[in-house]
Structure formats: C-alpha cells, structure tokens
Amino acid sequence: MSHHPTEILVAGQWRRGAGDPFETVDPATGQVLATVHAASADEVDEAARAAAAAAADPAWRALLPHQRARLLYRIAELTEEAADELAATQTADTGKTLTETKALALSAAGTFRYLGATLETAEEAITPSRGPYVTMSVHEPIGVVGAINPWNSPVASDAQKIAPALAAGNAVLLKPAAWTPLVSLKLGRIITRALDELGLPTALLSVLPGSGRVVGDAVVKHPLVGRIGFTGGTETGRSIAEIAARKLIPASLELGGKSPTIVRADADVEQALAGVMFGIFSSSGQSCIAGSRLFVHASLYELFVGELVSRVGKLRVGPGTDPDTQVGPLVHTKHRDSVAAYVDLARSEGAEVLCGGAAPEGPAYENGAYYLPTVLAGLANDSRTCQEEIFGPVLVVLPYDDEDDLVEQANDSVYGLACGIWTRDARAAWRLARRIDAGTVWINTYKQFSASTPFSGMKDSGLGTEKGRDAIRAYQRQKSLYWGTSEAPLPWAN
C-alpha cells in the first residue's frame, strides 16, 4: 500500500469514510495505489448541514468580494507550489502523462487566480430608472452547491466548479469519481489549509468520494443543496437534470461529445496532421471534446489519411511517468475493455482498421490498461461507431466533397460540444464555425482552454456554461432592490 493519504473530508474534518472501501489502481501497472473508504449517505447529510452553517457564518457570509478573492489567490499559490505532487498523484491514478497532469494542476491554479481577479473587478448594475425610484441589482450566494466530477481530468474539473462556487460565496460538496479520488483529496487538503490560514470555516468544502449511486445521489437529492455542477456521461446528466427540475434548482451539465474535425482542401497539411492527432490521441482519447470524427476533403483524403496512419503507428505508447510517452494507458481495464468492444462493433459494421485496433503486446503492457491509437475508415456517418461516444483513442475518418453535405453530416449527431477546422481561408473558417452546432470551435488549433472563455455544449452535450467571468454569477442568485425617491405618498396613503 502506498503513501497516498486516503482520509476523506467531511464537514471540514479529515477521517476514514464510513462507506464501503474501494481500491484505486495505477492503470499503467495494475497495482493498487490505495484503498479509500467511501463517504456514506449519513456523512453526505452531515457535510451538507455543516456546509449550510459555514455558508451562513458571518466570518464567511459578510466578506466583501475582494476579501473572498484573497482566499482564491491563496489557493492558487498553494496549488502552484504543489503542482509537481498533484501531477504525480494524478498520473498514478489516471494514467495520463506527467506533461498533461502538470498542465492540469497549473490550469487549476490559474482558474482560482482568474476568478479571484474577477471578484476584484465584479460590478453590480444600477438599472435605468423608470419611475420615482432607484433600481439596482445585487447577487448573493446560493448556499450549498454540489460538484460531481468524472475521472478523466480531476484536478482541473474540480477547480472549474470549486473556484466559482467559493468566489460566489457558497460552500461546496465535491464528489470525485470512484476510480480517481486521490488528486481531489490532495486539492481538498490545499483548500482546507487556505481556509484555515485565513480563519475561515473549513466546513466550506467537503470531498466525498464514492459511487454515483450512493454518494452522488445523496448530494443531488439533499434538500440543502441548491445547485449542481456535473461533468460526465449524458445519461447520468439527464437523471440529475430531472432531480434538479423537481427541486427547482439550477444545474449545469457538461456531458458527452462526438466532435467533428474538418480538414479543408486548403489546410496547412503539416499543422492539420499534428492537430488531428493531438485532438483525439492526447489523454488517450479520454476527453469529452476529443476530435473523434475526422472529415477530410476528397481531393486530399488519400494523401492525408495515408500520412496520418503512418504517423499514428509511430506514436509512443507507455506509462505516463515516462517522459517519451505520448499515449498513456486508459483509466481502468474495464474502460479499456469497453473501448475494445467499440472497435469490435466497428469491425462488425464493416470498418477497415487502418492502424491499432488492439491492445499493445509485450511484457511492458500486459498488466496495464493500454489500447493502441486506432484509425477506422469505410463507415458512414450514421453508423453506431460514428454516432456513439467511445471515449478512447479511436478516430473515424470520412471523406467529404461538398460543404453543405459536410455541415449536414457534422451536425448529424446528438452531441454538440466541439469542432475543429483546418483551413487557410479565414472566410471559410468563419462560415463553417458559425454553421456547426458546437459550444466551442477551434480553428487551426485544437484542445486549447482558457479560464476566461466560456465553455458549454449544445444538444445532448449539456446545459449551462462553465468558465469565463460570468461563471461566478451562475453560482449566485440575483436580487433586485427598489429605492423610492418620491416625496409624494403612494396612491393609497390615507
């Protein structure tokens, strides 16, 4: 057993969870990293009650926005100082490369810092008067919010929910994924330390690992939880939306994707090849915004796909701790088996496997959850392989001729999360970017993220928005104040 601390954070206190124990495994080796005891439903209740009390505590509730900003700055500093440790923990737990997990830790720090700065400069509105009164709008915290995150990028996803929630003046119940709880627990220690240093109630954050069925359900249904932020699968998202609708509380849902990447005839081929590979094979394809459907103009198709396949075959697959690795293992053998089953489905649908299509062979790989980067051709866009989210290193390539037909196929998906466009023609890029149903469009780049830029999905890819300066407002309630200015009494006086 390792040195990973496995206590969970309930109501500001670190302790062994009262729920079932579960093992978290290094997907590169199959070795057990740690045994974590999940939170129980009773502990969720305890955390929610303590969170509500902490949110109402004048030590927190009475802070002015620029004073709350100091907490966010301190969390950013501590996260940056611990970036290497957070990266190592996340690589061990998720299998991602250290380059990526270090970037995710720094991105988490950047999110806290950016939202601190946003607090420093947030403004309320005095609205135009339409009578003998002054009208103004103020924003107030919701109270207790639930944050439920997936296993693919824990530390950055955690910051994307915790930072705006705290910035807005709330308390947070965080449920990390059962497969990858360790980095969220480390981040919990950093945030608890910052709260403690500033004399703020530590019960403002609980970190409650466990299953969605027990812990996630208890968080979402708890009567004191007034908002939910969820990232994960579309079906779970739907069931959370139904509960939120019954409770009449807001929910933001960042769900699945099957994002099209378009290579026009006038693309810079070198740039496009690197971008297409990065868009699907970085994170081993375990990314909601992965560019998993590639549309290449017919005039370029054979040349481009031929070169792509020869380069994909050379991608270095290995453990995330090896600096040469480009494609790490998948998060878990169960997930690897699900990806492999999708490639078998593709074969049964008539796909031609141009490369990959199997787990890598050899002693270095046998205990890990590895799968080779895979390129499939010969399928129609309406095949299941082109329609369903695989969430692995699997790219489907399709030729296109005509722009209207391309747009129709790109939009023929239940998802609408992201899109990539490779072209030298700025007008064509603008036209296509506006025609594609997607919350984010990357032009001559892919998978770039900015804390200052809103992120959302269309259709089955989600509801609501994360990131951007308005993220704080999404974790608040708006209230309007009318100040009477007339000396005259209202009409019913006497």
Secondary structure, DSSP 8 states (H G I E B T S, - for coil): --S----EEETTEEE--SS-EEEEE-TTT--EEEEEE---HHHHHHHHHHHHHHHH-HHHHT--HHHHHHHHHHHHHHHHHTHHHHHHHHHHHH---HHHHHHHHHHHHHHHHHHHHHHHT----EE---SSEEEEEEEEE-SEEEEE--SSSHHHHHHHHHHHHHHTT-EEEEE--TT--HHHHHHHHHHHHHHHHTT--GGGEEE--S-IIIIIHHHHH-TTEEEEEEES-HHHHHHHHHHHHHHT--EEEE-----EEEE-TTS-HHHHHHHHHHHHHGGGG--TT---EEEEEHHHHHHHHHHHHHHHTT--B--TTSTT-SB---S-HHHHHHHHHHHHHHHHTT-EEEE--S---STTTTTS-----EEEES--TTSHHHHS---SSEEEEEEE--HHHHHHHHH-SSEESEEEEE-S-HHHHHHHHHHS--SEEEES--S---TTS-EE-EETTEESEESSGGGTGGGEEEEEEEEE--SS--TT--
